[in-house]
């Protein structure tokens, strides 16, 4: 903690900005309007593959930007099924510097039936989190006070329409104050981040002059578990595979064939179990070989960050971490995670069958240095080393006759590698200072997020500093059912964006 | 094969019965009517827990028996949610012996969306099996010939409304011939066999005088893979458990927590993998200790049975059996089979999360001697020996804080132990002889089925010989989606029942 305070003070001394009281006043006077605009946006379904609804989102964002005088336009991909970037800008006379503010308007796919009470695109207020016994509230009338501890539930309340609404509302607040940003502001709202941004690189490459800048700030992700603002200097890459093990051509009666015909659920379990030791260390050969070493500045930043591990373990209900080490240390490594398993049915729907197939989806979060295609190659080599025949399609009759153990491996489309901005980049120091000025304690600086954002495609097109700044409560159920945002985090996000827009770089 | 012929000839010489040409003539003249009655019965959903529809089935069966003069009645359990036995009888003046003919009218639960084209309770004819490219046919008009290679698709076409319709149609055929059975016939149609017959013992105990007999014939299951009729002298018992592994309280973002918060899908995979070696041998301590030794008569019967293993492997599309040995040998052991796996979602629905839970359903088919409760105890002891804390409920906060690895184990209700009738019992010899007289080759006699029937509850109440005789095509997708019966197997089942009703015992 001492070391952290020293680092924070150092960074905070670089630029000193006053808290923008005007932004807070604007928010307090307009809470119902802000919430209403957010709810309207959240009500539009936003899975990247749902083209008609993605277009409805883009049109809504165009109208929201138009109303604010941000000269919006759609930056399209090669074909009309690609979710467009919604672009806007606020040019400041005489400004020498330019910054890009990024958020994404698409959300993770979800199974509506798994949501508690309210479906994903029906924004619903609760008195607090569902896990804490929160009950449903109507959207408040203009004369009803909004409690900052309320939670708003819907897909993308946190990830990442929160970023969208924060940017647009911060602009409203500055305009209401008749205050200008300290630099030209360009806005990029992406529409397929949760699909792995398969067309982001292509769209950026096609719009290089338009998107030229001195740095990008990515508004996405949560604040620190302690509730403090944080600036993150890097992101892990991400990729993934689906693995399907094959038994007989069809599900079989477990009495007539059980323990004679091979069971793909058991085969898959054995394969997955072979991938990690009992300490959570990945046993795939060479798995960690490409991970960049953790440097001194990064180690110092990790040491300086508050240690929330015990509190998080308690909150999550886990007795120990998988590998026994700290969360921030674990995030510096490439990970291998089972996203899900599926084979026939379980519980009340289970039947006494040998399933015909068993599937696991795995993701890998890539440390700086690891390459997504190469990382998958390592896993495939491991699978083969376990005696499996690996196919990329349904096994043929010939393969079935020849190989006792067959898996199909499907590489996930749209993965990308990690990015890290040096921890002493001026844009980073300015941003940490601007956010430190907003609260009693300095903002936290971290070498990398555990999560992934498509910064790799940005870095390839624009070699400028890239930082990410999250605003969501960390218990927001990101990527899962019952995603939500705490209202105070929504309010804070507006001040965060305004502070960045008005900082000197 | 030589040994088999010798055994078959020995059994066939015990009683010689002519083929009942009259039964076949009756069927040929009434195919459309038989098929129509079967289709009507199959159209009533029949999952044991679906009380209203189970009652509709029972009422339909009452009406079908009433029409045939079988004095039907419902034998009820203690409460009205217990599926009743539908009982009927055909008393034969002067008959000294009595036989009980058993079938069950409930079917395995199923997920309708997984059925190809036609849902489970919408009986649909196809030109042949779906796997063989069969296409849908309308139910034939009275002037259209019925092809015996057609398949009828619906839940319970094979398991086990086939048994029901075979018994009732055989009675029609004998009555049309004005022929009497060789013994008093009692009919028991059970309504919760697929749920593990939790109330069968109770209902039988309450109706001991009514159900007194010299033996039971269970009409259920498939014919031999070779297509030949078979008489099976035993069944394996069955039980099962659900195992749920726990991670954090809620699904977590795999970037922010991946490889730090424990992954229950990986924990479950490691646990399942620990249960078997790479030859399919169960590693649970003492797992096979209670299996009764395979005696000389049983070994001889197995050796005499046709060896269909290579043909089955080819048909199922598997290169080798799990343990490398023969199917009939494998069926003499207690098995441990994964029925299904479920954790979050996979494939197109997968999200990059650490799932909150992962569940496996397992069944065990019990060899003679193994006790269902004790067998589960062995598995639970194994789970504990792997370092898991085992609960029977959702883990409490205290358990979560204390134990790094937690699984919940739920014992399946309604399991039961194996039964075997001695291979030289007179009822068995008579039945093998009666069925041998129906075809060019002798019927096959097997010491046990791999599958399970609630003979244990019957044996406890009625210490008489119990045999099972299957009529379904062995590729009927029993217990899975797309269950079906080949029409010729339906026709043959009628002659099978009639031959048994008219044999001397």
Boltz contact constraints between the chains, C-beta under 6 A:
constraints:
  - contact:
      token1: [A, 108]
      token2: [B, 351]
      max_distance: 6.0
  - contact:
      token1: [A, 242]
      token2: [B, 347]
      max_distance: 6.0
  - contact:
      token1: [A, 248]
      token2: [B, 316]
      max_distance: 6.0
  - contact:
      token1: [A, 248]
      token2: [B, 318]
      max_distance: 6.0
  - contact:
      token1: [A, 249]
      token2: [B, 316]
      max_distance: 6.0
  - contact:
      token1: [A, 249]
      token2: [B, 317]
      max_distance: 6.0
  - contact:
      token1: [A, 251]
      token2: [B, 480]
      max_distance: 6.0
  - contact:
      token1: [A, 253]
      token2: [B, 478]
      max_distance: 6.0
  - contact:
      token1: [A, 253]
      token2: [B, 479]
      max_distance: 6.0
  - contact:
      token1: [A, 254]
      token2: [B, 337]
      max_distance: 6.0
  - contact:
      token1: [A, 254]
      token2: [B, 363]
      max_distance: 6.0
  - contact:
      token1: [A, 255]
      token2: [B, 365]
      max_distance: 6.0
  - contact:
      token1: [A, 255]
      token2: [B, 450]
      max_distance: 6.0
  - contact:
      token1: [A, 255]
      token2: [B, 451]
      max_distance: 6.0
  - contact:
      token1: [A, 255]
      token2: [B, 452]
      max_distance: 6.0
  - contact:
      token1: [A, 256]
      token2: [B, 450]
      max_distance: 6.0
  - contact:
      token1: [A, 256]
      token2: [B, 451]
      max_distance: 6.0
  - contact:
      token1: [A, 258]
      token2: [B, 335]
      max_distance: 6.0
  - contact:
      token1: [A, 258]
      token2: [B, 337]
      max_distance: 6.0
  - contact:
      token1: [A, 258]
      token2: [B, 365]
      max_distance: 6.0
  - contact:
      token1: [A, 259]
      token2: [B, 322]
      max_distance: 6.0
  - contact:
      token1: [A, 259]
      token2: [B, 330]
      max_distance: 6.0
  - contact:
      token1: [A, 259]
      token2: [B, 335]
      max_distance: 6.0
  - contact:
      token1: [A, 260]
      token2: [B, 321]
      max_distance: 6.0
  - contact:
      token1: [A, 260]
      token2: [B, 327]
      max_distance: 6.0
  - contact:
      token1: [A, 260]
      token2: [B, 330]
      max_distance: 6.0
  - contact:
      token1: [A, 261]
      token2: [B, 318]
      max_distance: 6.0
  - contact:
      token1: [A, 262]
      token2: [B, 318]
      max_distance: 6.0
  - contact:
      token1: [A, 262]
      token2: [B, 322]
      max_distance: 6.0
  - contact:
      token1: [A, 263]
      token2: [B, 338]
      max_distance: 6.0
  - contact:
      token1: [A, 265]
      token2: [B, 338]
      max_distance: 6.0
  - contact:
      token1: [A, 265]
      token2: [B, 341]
      max_distance: 6.0
  - contact:
      token1: [A, 266]
      token2: [B, 338]
      max_distance: 6.0
  - contact:
      token1: [A, 269]
      token2: [B, 269]
      max_distance: 6.0
  - contact:
      token1: [A, 269]
      token2: [B, 272]
      max_distance: 6.0
  - contact:
      token1: [A, 269]
      token2: [B, 273]
      max_distance: 6.0
  - contact:
      token1: [A, 270]
      token2: [B, 273]
      max_distance: 6.0
  - contact:
      token1: [A, 272]
      token2: [B, 269]
      max_distance: 6.0
  - contact:
      token1: [A, 273]
      token2: [B, 269]
      max_distance: 6.0
  - contact:
      token1: [A, 273]
      token2: [B, 270]
      max_distance: 6.0
  - contact:
      token1: [A, 273]
      token2: [B, 273]
      max_distance: 6.0
  - contact:
      token1: [A, 316]
      token2: [B, 248]
      max_distance: 6.0
  - contact:
      token1: [A, 316]
      token2: [B, 249]
      max_distance: 6.0
  - contact:
      token1: [A, 317]
      token2: [B, 249]
      max_distance: 6.0
  - contact:
      token1: [A, 317]
      token2: [B, 400]
      max_distance: 6.0
  - contact:
      token1: [A, 318]
      token2: [B, 248]
      max_distance: 6.0
  - contact:
      token1: [A, 318]
      token2: [B, 261]
      max_distance: 6.0
  - contact:
      token1: [A, 318]
      token2: [B, 262]
      max_distance: 6.0
  - contact:
      token1: [A, 319]
      token2: [B, 401]
      max_distance: 6.0
  - contact:
      token1: [A, 319]
      token2: [B, 403]
      max_distance: 6.0
  - contact:
      token1: [A, 319]
      token2: [B, 404]
      max_distance: 6.0
  - contact:
      token1: [A, 320]
      token2: [B, 404]
      max_distance: 6.0
  - contact:
      token1: [A, 321]
      token2: [B, 260]
      max_distance: 6.0
  - contact:
      token1: [A, 322]
      token2: [B, 259]
      max_distance: 6.0
  - contact:
      token1: [A, 322]
      token2: [B, 262]
      max_distance: 6.0
  - contact:
      token1: [A, 327]
      token2: [B, 260]
      max_distance: 6.0
  - contact:
      token1: [A, 330]
      token2: [B, 259]
      max_distance: 6.0
  - contact:
      token1: [A, 330]
      token2: [B, 260]
      max_distance: 6.0
  - contact:
      token1: [A, 335]
      token2: [B, 258]
      max_distance: 6.0
  - contact:
      token1: [A, 335]
      token2: [B, 259]
      max_distance: 6.0
  - contact:
      token1: [A, 337]
      token2: [B, 254]
      max_distance: 6.0
  - contact:
      token1: [A, 337]
      token2: [B, 258]
      max_distance: 6.0
  - contact:
      token1: [A, 338]
      token2: [B, 263]
      max_distance: 6.0
  - contact:
      token1: [A, 338]
      token2: [B, 265]
      max_distance: 6.0
  - contact:
      token1: [A, 338]
      token2: [B, 266]
      max_distance: 6.0
  - contact:
      token1: [A, 339]
      token2: [B, 350]
      max_distance: 6.0
  - contact:
      token1: [A, 339]
      token2: [B, 352]
      max_distance: 6.0
  - contact:
      token1: [A, 339]
      token2: [B, 353]
      max_distance: 6.0
  - contact:
      token1: [A, 340]
      token2: [B, 343]
      max_distance: 6.0
  - contact:
      token1: [A, 340]
      token2: [B, 344]
      max_distance: 6.0
  - contact:
      token1: [A, 340]
      token2: [B, 345]
      max_distance: 6.0
  - contact:
      token1: [A, 340]
      token2: [B, 346]
      max_distance: 6.0
  - contact:
      token1: [A, 340]
      token2: [B, 350]
      max_distance: 6.0
  - contact:
      token1: [A, 341]
      token2: [B, 265]
      max_distance: 6.0
  - contact:
      token1: [A, 341]
      token2: [B, 341]
      max_distance: 6.0
  - contact:
      token1: [A, 341]
      token2: [B, 343]
      max_distance: 6.0
  - contact:
      token1: [A, 341]
      token2: [B, 358]
      max_distance: 6.0
  - contact:
      token1: [A, 342]
      token2: [B, 346]
      max_distance: 6.0
  - contact:
      token1: [A, 343]
      token2: [B, 340]
      max_distance: 6.0
  - contact:
      token1: [A, 343]
      token2: [B, 341]
      max_distance: 6.0
  - contact:
      token1: [A, 344]
      token2: [B, 340]
      max_distance: 6.0
  - contact:
      token1: [A, 345]
      token2: [B, 340]
      max_distance: 6.0
  - contact:
      token1: [A, 346]
      token2: [B, 340]
      max_distance: 6.0
  - contact:
      token1: [A, 346]
      token2: [B, 342]
      max_distance: 6.0
  - contact:
      token1: [A, 346]
      token2: [B, 359]
      max_distance: 6.0
  - contact:
      token1: [A, 346]
      token2: [B, 361]
      max_distance: 6.0
  - contact:
      token1: [A, 347]
      token2: [B, 242]
      max_distance: 6.0
  - contact:
      token1: [A, 350]
      token2: [B, 339]
      max_distance: 6.0
  - contact:
      token1: [A, 350]
      token2: [B, 340]
      max_distance: 6.0
  - contact:
      token1: [A, 350]
      token2: [B, 361]
      max_distance: 6.0
  - contact:
      token1: [A, 351]
      token2: [B, 108]
      max_distance: 6.0
  - contact:
      token1: [A, 351]
      token2: [B, 479]
      max_distance: 6.0
  - contact:
      token1: [A, 352]
      token2: [B, 339]
      max_distance: 6.0
  - contact:
      token1: [A, 352]
      token2: [B, 363]
      max_distance: 6.0
  - contact:
      token1: [A, 352]
      token2: [B, 479]
      max_distance: 6.0
  - contact:
      token1: [A, 353]
      token2: [B, 339]
      max_distance: 6.0
  - contact:
      token1: [A, 353]
      token2: [B, 479]
      max_distance: 6.0
  - contact:
      token1: [A, 353]
      token2: [B, 480]
      max_distance: 6.0
  - contact:
      token1: [A, 358]
      token2: [B, 341]
      max_distance: 6.0
  - contact:
      token1: [A, 359]
      token2: [B, 346]
      max_distance: 6.0
  - contact:
      token1: [A, 361]
      token2: [B, 346]
      max_distance: 6.0
  - contact:
      token1: [A, 361]
      token2: [B, 350]
      max_distance: 6.0
  - contact:
      token1: [A, 363]
      token2: [B, 254]
      max_distance: 6.0
  - contact:
      token1: [A, 363]
      token2: [B, 352]
      max_distance: 6.0
  - contact:
      token1: [A, 365]
      token2: [B, 255]
      max_distance: 6.0
  - contact:
      token1: [A, 365]
      token2: [B, 258]
      max_distance: 6.0
  - contact:
      token1: [A, 400]
      token2: [B, 317]
      max_distance: 6.0
  - contact:
      token1: [A, 401]
      token2: [B, 319]
      max_distance: 6.0
  - contact:
      token1: [A, 403]
      token2: [B, 319]
      max_distance: 6.0
  - contact:
      token1: [A, 404]
      token2: [B, 319]
      max_distance: 6.0
  - contact:
      token1: [A, 404]
      token2: [B, 320]
      max_distance: 6.0
  - contact:
      token1: [A, 450]
      token2: [B, 255]
      max_distance: 6.0
  - contact:
      token1: [A, 450]
      token2: [B, 256]
      max_distance: 6.0
  - contact:
      token1: [A, 451]
      token2: [B, 255]
      max_distance: 6.0
  - contact:
      token1: [A, 451]
      token2: [B, 256]
      max_distance: 6.0
  - contact:
      token1: [A, 452]
      token2: [B, 255]
      max_distance: 6.0
  - contact:
      token1: [A, 478]
      token2: [B, 253]
      max_distance: 6.0
  - contact:
      token1: [A, 479]
      token2: [B, 253]
      max_distance: 6.0
  - contact:
      token1: [A, 479]
      token2: [B, 351]
      max_distance: 6.0
  - contact:
      token1: [A, 479]
      token2: [B, 352]
      max_distance: 6.0
  - contact:
      token1: [A, 479]
      token2: [B, 353]
      max_distance: 6.0
  - contact:
      token1: [A, 480]
      token2: [B, 251]
      max_distance: 6.0
  - contact:
      token1: [A, 480]
      token2: [B, 353]
      max_distance: 6.0
